[in-house]
Amino acid sequence: MAVMGTVKKWLGWSQMVASMLAVQVFATGQQLLSKVILSQGTFIFALMAYRHLVAALCVAPLAFFLERGNSKKLAWSTWFWLFINALTGITMAMGLFYYGLRDTTATYSTNFLNIIPIVTFVFSILFRMEKLGLGSRAGKIKTVGVILCVGGALTASLYKGKAFYLAHDHHIHTPAAMDVTKSHWTRGTVMLVGSCLCYATWYIMQVKLLKVFPSKYRATLITCIMASIQSAAIGLCLDRRKAAWKLEWNLELVTIVYSGAVSTAATFCLLTWSIAKRGPTYAPMFNPLALIFVAISEAFVLGEQMRLGIVLGMVMIIVGLYLFLWGKSKETKCLPQPNAGVEELGKAVPESEAMQLKNLVIETTTSSVKSVYAMEEGALKDTAKS
């Protein structure tokens, strides 16, 4: 019996770890595919419109079968908050991220996804929704993590350093499409910073949305549909050429289907299962792996050069994020949590790139485990005290 119990426990652990690694692999694939098609000239708003349409189709069965009993007429105020939710958290945030990804690299862009929890935490401090807690050990560790993450982002942005290639025959591995668009690092960095600010604002807004519409599947479905419509409307104002919206049997179509089916539906199922089994502090610990996977894959598959500044910044962000999450986990163990706080929403990053799922937020504050369901692109982060 003891042996069977040990085997069963090991199988459960291995399944959980494999699932979380799969989420990070999904995120890596999303980043690399997006980088390639954007470098080939794919119209960003067309990509977003089609992507979220596929995502809505994938999430619709979950909303229909699991929340059929919650279907009721929505008030105009609820529709307003869902509209703002889609506009801020997807149309603006993801649009800016795609423009930043196009002008930089996948590794550089993923660095910014990992500092979203830090930006959200700073916002929550400014709005007096969270306390810094410098008087406690956990608060000090958390603050050190914030400083390291901000320092890492500045290092990656401002310090270039020596350039090097991981693949010796990088000229063979580099796709011709990657040379079509010249990188504009300054413009791309501004876009990525804007994306971080939009995502952090989105998390702050979730507190209000959760009060008026707590059904996570229906909220995701409606948000994806609204984001698709918003992206189509903005895109048509910018480019009405048929060629910009035409779909063909190529990598762009693969990326669209992959984004909706894998980065949205599959990632959501794995993350919610993980949260139910291990709680909301488990999945976030795997998120920085996506940054490492992206950096290695981009160097070998796409032949992108690595720079010392980006590597140093990446290490600082990973260490800072783990310190921040560790400090928050210690803080939540010592302090009561009557309500889910804004910062625990801010732990959901992406990162995978499935940021449209971040509105799968809080299940219920009266739950016995007080779990937090939040995601992206990529991803659930830590619980926090309100």
Secondary structure, 3 states (H helix, E strand, C coil): CHHHHHHHHHHHHHHHHHHHHHHHHHHHHHHHHHHHHHHCCCCHHHHHHHHHHHHHHHHHHHHHHHCHHHCCCCCHHHHHHHHHHHHHHHHHHHHHHHHHHHHCCHHHHHHHHCCHHHHHHHHHHHCCCCCCCCCCHHHHHHHHHHHHHHHHHHHHHHCCCCEECCCCCHHHHCCHHHHCCCCCHHHHHHHHHHHHHHHHHHHHHHHHHHHHCCCHHHHHHHHHHHHHHHHHHHHHHHCCCHHHHCCCCCHHHHHHHHHHHHHHHHHHHHHHHHHHHHCCCCHHHHHHHHHHHHHHHHHHHCCCCEEHHHHHHHHHHHHHHHHHHHHHHHHHHHCCCCCECHHHHHCCCCCCCCHHHHHCCECCCCCCCCCECCCCCCCCCCCCEC
